[in-house]
Amino acid sequence: MAEDIEARFRSPEAYELARLALEHLESQRIWPTPVNYELWSYIIAEPNGALARELERLLVAGEPITDVLTERLASTYLPKGRLSEQIRDTGKALSRELASAEQAIRTAQESSENFSSRLEETTRTLEKDPSGAALQDVVADLTDATKQMQLQNASVERALAASTTEVAMLREQLEEIRKEAATDPLTLLANRRAFDEAIERIRAEVSEGGGDFCLALLDIDHFKKFNDTWGHQTGDQVLRYVAGVIRQRVAPPMFAARFGGEEFALILPEESLSETAFLVEQILKDVSVASVRRRSTNDNLGVITLSAGIACYRPGDTVHDLIERADASLYNAKRRGRNRLAVEGDG
């Protein structure tokens, strides 16, 4: 899908996409910064995509479109596009270091071949003239060749050591880029893109090899009230607080992500419905165990509560099927009064 959008940006309709993006920005009185232009270009190109849906939700909720918000959206929904240049540059540097190591190895091979040739020549010389004078010349020649070989080997060792160190650093850098591309910057949980990839991979594995897994969706109750009453920075504090509780309870192979807005998702491989329900109940209790205070003023924000819904994989399920049932369970928990868990099949 991303490749299709990129192709559209290079097609004759690119000018039309650009015009529409600028029109949307102007109609909503949003300054056309590079980040905003990039976001709205993707929204126009993929109006039913996750980014467009999230922005629509924010607009309906009355969220102001600030630079902080647009940077967060870009980091969450456009990681590959925004990090592609960094990945490309690191990849080029890695290729250069590997080429340098390859050249060092080739040089060592040539040096070894030259040394072998000189040994063969020396052997032929001794066979033709085994006199003391010839032997003295041979020893001098071998001494010189050995010194050259030692110098060359030392140079190769230094080159390989430097390349090995640089390659290790570049690999670490690529790993950091990969993590950044898969992480929601506000909560430090996996982002929606990473969630989509993870649940599709796990569903395919279970579908082919058997087994079970469950999906839990958790939503902060009355979250809009925090934003309206205390402002969006306090809302962000609440999101980070809930995410911190989730990180303490969820460990690999379990998978936790910010699903969107104030909603979180947990993928629990090899966990039964009852085991998943127990874990989610613990998270709900941990979140609501004490009042939270506003960091900037120490005002009491009250108790934070979550509603949650669970669905477990059924043979033949698509990812959409599973999410739909978990979402229906979440809605059931909200309908029944919030601050509770509902599982699929509950009345």
C-alpha positions as CSV (number, residue, x, y, z in Angstrom):
1,M,0.0,0.0,0.0
2,A,2.8,2.5,0.9
3,E,4.5,1.7,-2.4
4,D,1.2,2.5,-4.3
5,I,1.0,5.8,-2.6
6,E,4.6,6.7,-3.3
7,A,3.9,5.8,-7.0
8,R,1.0,8.2,-7.0
9,F,3.2,11.0,-5.8
10,R,5.4,10.4,-8.9
11,S,2.5,10.1,-11.3
12,P,0.8,12.8,-13.3
13,E,-1.8,13.1,-10.6
14,A,0.8,14.3,-8.1
15,Y,0.0,17.9,-8.9
16,E,-3.6,17.3,-8.1
17,L,-2.8,15.6,-4.8
18,A,-0.6,18.6,-3.9
19,R,-3.3,21.1,-4.8
20,L,-5.9,19.2,-2.7
21,A,-3.5,18.9,0.3
22,L,-2.9,22.6,0.3
23,E,-6.7,23.3,-0.1
24,H,-7.4,21.1,2.9
25,L,-4.7,22.9,5.0
26,E,-6.0,26.3,4.0
27,S,-9.7,25.4,4.7
28,Q,-8.8,24.3,8.2
29,R,-6.4,27.2,8.7
30,I,-3.4,25.0,9.3
31,W,0.0,26.4,8.4
32,P,1.5,24.4,5.5
33,T,4.7,23.4,7.2
34,P,6.7,20.5,5.5
35,V,5.4,18.1,8.2
36,N,1.8,19.2,7.7
37,Y,2.1,19.1,3.9
38,E,3.5,15.6,4.1
39,L,0.7,14.4,6.4
40,W,-2.1,15.9,4.4
41,S,-0.6,14.6,1.1
42,Y,-0.9,11.0,2.5
43,I,-4.4,11.7,3.9
44,I,-5.5,12.9,0.4
45,A,-3.8,9.9,-1.3
46,E,-5.3,7.4,1.2
47,P,-8.5,8.9,2.6
48,N,-9.6,5.6,4.3
49,G,-6.2,4.8,5.8
50,A,-5.3,4.7,9.5
51,L,-3.8,8.2,9.4
52,A,-6.9,9.7,7.9
53,R,-9.2,7.9,10.4
54,E,-7.1,9.1,13.3
55,L,-7.1,12.7,12.2
56,E,-10.8,12.6,11.7
57,R,-11.2,11.3,15.2
58,L,-9.1,14.1,16.6
59,L,-11.0,16.8,14.6
60,V,-14.4,15.4,15.8
61,A,-13.1,15.4,19.4
62,G,-12.1,19.1,19.0
63,E,-8.4,18.5,19.2
64,P,-6.4,21.6,18.1
65,I,-3.9,20.8,15.4
66,T,-0.6,21.8,16.9
67,D,3.0,21.2,15.8
68,V,3.4,18.8,18.7
69,L,0.3,16.8,17.5
70,T,1.4,16.7,13.8
71,E,4.9,15.6,14.7
72,R,3.4,12.8,16.8
73,L,1.1,11.8,13.9
74,A,4.1,11.8,11.5
75,S,6.2,9.7,13.8
76,T,3.4,7.2,14.3
77,Y,2.0,6.9,10.8
78,L,4.8,7.9,8.5
79,P,7.9,6.2,10.1
80,K,9.1,4.5,7.0
81,G,8.8,7.5,4.8
82,R,10.4,9.9,7.3
83,L,13.2,7.6,8.2
84,S,14.0,6.2,4.7
85,E,16.8,8.7,4.1
86,Q,18.5,7.9,7.4
87,I,18.2,4.1,6.7
88,R,19.5,4.6,3.2
89,D,22.5,6.6,4.4
90,T,23.3,4.0,7.1
91,G,23.0,1.2,4.5
92,K,25.4,3.0,2.2
93,A,27.9,3.4,5.0
94,L,27.6,-0.3,5.9
95,S,28.1,-1.2,2.3
96,R,31.3,0.9,2.2
97,E,32.7,-0.8,5.3
98,L,31.9,-4.2,4.0
99,A,33.7,-3.3,0.7
100,S,36.7,-2.1,2.6
101,A,36.8,-5.3,4.6
102,E,36.6,-7.3,1.3
103,Q,39.4,-5.3,-0.2
104,A,41.6,-6.0,3.0
105,I,41.0,-9.7,2.6
106,R,41.8,-9.6,-1.1
107,T,45.0,-7.7,-0.3
108,A,46.0,-10.4,2.2
109,Q,45.3,-13.1,-0.3
110,E,47.5,-11.4,-2.9
111,S,50.3,-10.9,-0.3
112,S,50.1,-14.6,0.6
113,E,50.3,-15.6,-3.1
114,N,53.3,-13.4,-3.6
115,F,55.1,-14.9,-0.6
116,S,54.4,-18.4,-1.9
117,S,55.8,-17.4,-5.3
118,R,59.0,-16.2,-3.7
119,L,59.3,-19.4,-1.8
120,E,59.0,-21.4,-4.9
121,E,61.5,-19.3,-6.7
122,T,63.9,-19.7,-3.8
123,T,63.5,-23.5,-3.9
124,R,64.4,-23.5,-7.6
125,T,67.4,-21.3,-7.0
126,L,68.8,-23.6,-4.3
127,E,68.2,-26.6,-6.5
128,K,70.3,-25.0,-9.3
129,D,73.1,-23.6,-7.1
130,P,73.3,-25.0,-3.5
131,S,76.6,-23.2,-2.8
132,G,77.1,-21.0,0.3
133,A,76.9,-17.8,-1.7
134,A,73.6,-18.7,-3.2
135,L,72.3,-19.7,0.2
136,Q,73.2,-16.4,1.7
137,D,71.3,-14.6,-1.0
138,V,68.3,-16.9,-0.5
139,V,68.3,-16.2,3.3
140,A,68.4,-12.4,2.7
141,D,65.6,-12.6,0.1
142,L,63.4,-14.7,2.5
143,T,64.1,-12.4,5.4
144,D,63.0,-9.4,3.3
145,A,59.9,-11.3,2.0
146,T,59.0,-12.3,5.6
147,K,59.2,-8.7,6.8
148,Q,57.0,-7.5,4.0
149,M,54.5,-10.3,4.7
150,Q,54.5,-9.3,8.4
151,L,54.0,-5.6,7.6
152,Q,51.2,-6.5,5.2
153,N,49.4,-8.8,7.7
154,A,49.6,-6.1,10.4
155,S,48.1,-3.6,8.0
156,V,45.3,-6.0,7.0
157,E,44.6,-6.8,10.7
158,R,44.3,-3.1,11.5
159,A,42.0,-2.5,8.5
160,L,39.8,-5.5,9.4
161,A,39.6,-4.5,13.1
162,A,38.5,-0.9,12.1
163,S,35.9,-2.3,9.7
164,T,34.6,-4.8,12.2
165,T,34.2,-2.0,14.8
166,E,32.5,0.3,12.3
167,V,30.2,-2.4,11.0
168,A,29.1,-3.3,14.5
169,M,28.3,0.4,15.2
170,L,26.3,0.7,11.9
171,R,24.4,-2.5,12.8
172,E,23.5,-1.0,16.1
173,Q,22.4,2.2,14.4
174,L,20.2,0.3,12.0
175,E,18.6,-1.5,14.9
176,E,17.9,1.8,16.6
177,I,16.3,3.1,13.4
178,R,14.2,0.0,13.2
179,K,13.1,0.4,16.8
180,E,12.3,4.1,16.3
181,A,10.2,3.3,13.2
182,A,8.1,0.8,15.2
183,T,7.7,2.9,18.4
184,D,5.1,5.4,19.4
185,P,7.2,8.4,20.7
186,L,4.8,9.5,23.4
187,T,4.1,6.2,25.1
188,L,7.2,4.3,24.0
189,L,5.0,1.3,23.2
190,A,4.8,-0.2,19.7
191,N,3.0,2.0,17.2
192,R,0.0,1.1,15.1
193,R,2.1,0.1,12.1
194,A,4.1,-2.3,14.2
195,F,0.9,-3.6,15.7
196,D,-0.6,-4.3,12.3
197,E,2.6,-6.2,11.2
198,A,2.7,-8.2,14.5
199,I,-0.9,-9.3,14.6
200,E,-0.8,-10.3,10.9
201,R,2.4,-12.3,11.5
202,I,1.0,-14.0,14.6
203,R,-2.3,-14.8,12.9
204,A,-0.5,-16.4,10.0
205,E,1.7,-18.5,12.3
206,V,-1.3,-19.7,14.3
207,S,-3.3,-20.4,11.2
208,E,-0.6,-22.5,9.7
209,G,0.9,-24.2,12.8
210,G,-2.0,-24.3,15.2
211,G,-2.3,-22.7,18.6
212,D,-4.1,-19.9,20.2
213,F,-3.8,-16.2,20.9
214,C,-6.0,-13.4,22.2
215,L,-6.4,-9.7,21.5
216,A,-7.3,-7.2,24.2
217,L,-8.3,-3.6,23.5
218,L,-8.1,-1.1,26.4
219,D,-9.5,2.4,26.3
220,I,-9.0,5.3,28.9
221,D,-12.4,6.2,30.3
222,H,-13.6,9.8,29.8
223,F,-10.2,10.8,28.3
224,K,-11.7,13.8,26.5
225,K,-12.5,15.3,29.8
226,F,-8.8,15.3,30.8
227,N,-7.9,17.2,27.6
228,D,-10.8,19.6,28.0
229,T,-10.3,20.3,31.7
230,W,-6.5,20.2,32.0
231,G,-5.2,20.6,28.5
232,H,-3.4,18.3,26.1
233,Q,-0.1,18.1,27.9
234,T,-2.0,16.6,30.9
235,G,-3.7,14.3,28.5
236,D,-0.3,13.1,27.3
237,Q,0.8,12.6,30.9
238,V,-2.2,10.3,31.4
239,L,-1.3,8.4,28.3
240,R,2.2,7.9,29.5
241,Y,1.0,6.8,32.9
242,V,-1.2,4.1,31.5
243,A,1.5,3.0,29.0
244,G,3.9,2.6,31.9
245,V,1.6,0.4,33.8
246,I,1.1,-1.8,30.7
247,R,4.9,-2.1,30.2
248,Q,5.2,-3.4,33.7
249,R,2.7,-6.2,33.1
250,V,3.4,-7.1,29.5
251,A,6.6,-8.9,28.6
252,P,7.6,-10.9,25.4
253,P,6.3,-12.8,23.7
254,M,3.3,-10.7,24.6
255,F,3.0,-7.5,22.5
256,A,1.7,-4.1,23.6
257,A,0.9,-1.2,21.3
258,R,-0.8,2.2,21.2
259,F,-3.7,1.3,19.0
260,G,-4.7,5.0,18.4
261,G,-5.7,8.0,20.4
262,E,-6.3,6.8,24.0
263,E,-6.7,3.2,23.0
264,F,-4.2,0.4,23.6
265,A,-3.9,-3.1,22.2
266,L,-2.4,-6.3,23.6
267,I,-1.6,-9.4,21.6
268,L,-1.1,-12.5,23.8
269,P,0.2,-15.5,22.0
270,E,-0.5,-18.9,23.6
271,E,-2.7,-17.4,26.2
272,S,-6.2,-18.7,26.9
273,L,-9.2,-16.4,27.4
274,S,-9.1,-16.9,31.2
275,E,-5.4,-16.1,31.3
276,T,-5.8,-13.0,29.2
277,A,-8.7,-11.8,31.3
278,F,-6.6,-12.3,34.5
279,L,-3.8,-10.2,33.0
280,V,-6.1,-7.4,31.8
281,E,-7.9,-7.3,35.1
282,Q,-4.5,-6.8,36.8
283,I,-3.7,-3.9,34.5
284,L,-7.1,-2.3,35.2
285,K,-6.5,-2.6,38.9
286,D,-2.9,-1.2,38.7
287,V,-4.1,1.8,36.7
288,S,-6.9,2.7,39.1
289,V,-5.0,1.9,42.4
290,A,-4.3,5.6,43.2
291,S,-5.1,9.1,42.2
292,V,-2.9,10.8,39.6
293,R,-1.5,14.3,40.1
294,R,-0.9,16.8,37.4
295,R,2.9,17.0,37.0
296,S,3.1,20.8,36.4
297,T,0.8,22.0,39.2
298,N,0.3,18.9,41.5
299,D,-3.5,19.2,41.0
300,N,-5.3,16.0,41.7
301,L,-6.6,14.5,38.4
302,G,-8.5,11.8,40.3
303,V,-8.5,8.1,39.5
304,I,-7.7,6.9,36.0
305,T,-9.8,4.0,34.8
306,L,-9.9,1.8,31.8
307,S,-12.5,-0.2,29.9
308,A,-11.3,-3.3,28.1
309,G,-12.6,-5.9,25.6
310,I,-11.1,-9.3,24.7
311,A,-11.5,-11.7,21.7
312,C,-9.6,-14.8,21.0
313,Y,-8.6,-16.2,17.6
314,R,-10.9,-18.6,15.9
315,P,-9.8,-20.8,12.9
316,G,-10.4,-18.9,9.7
317,D,-10.4,-15.5,11.4
318,T,-8.9,-12.5,9.5
319,V,-7.2,-9.8,11.5
320,H,-10.3,-7.6,10.8
321,D,-12.6,-10.3,12.3
322,L,-10.6,-10.5,15.5
323,I,-10.3,-6.7,16.0
324,E,-14.0,-6.3,15.3
325,R,-14.9,-8.8,18.0
326,A,-12.5,-7.3,20.5
327,D,-13.8,-3.8,19.7
328,A,-17.4,-5.1,20.2
329,S,-16.4,-6.4,23.7
330,L,-14.8,-3.1,24.5
331,Y,-18.0,-1.3,23.5
332,N,-19.9,-3.7,25.8
333,A,-17.7,-2.8,28.7
334,K,-18.3,0.9,28.0
335,R,-22.0,0.3,27.8
336,R,-22.1,-1.5,31.1
337,G,-20.6,1.4,33.0
338,R,-16.9,1.5,32.1
339,N,-14.0,0.7,34.4
340,R,-14.5,-3.0,33.6
341,L,-13.5,-5.8,31.3
342,A,-15.9,-7.6,28.9
343,V,-15.0,-10.7,26.9
344,E,-16.6,-11.9,23.7
345,G,-19.8,-13.7,24.3
346,D,-20.7,-11.7,27.4
347,G,-24.4,-10.6,27.4
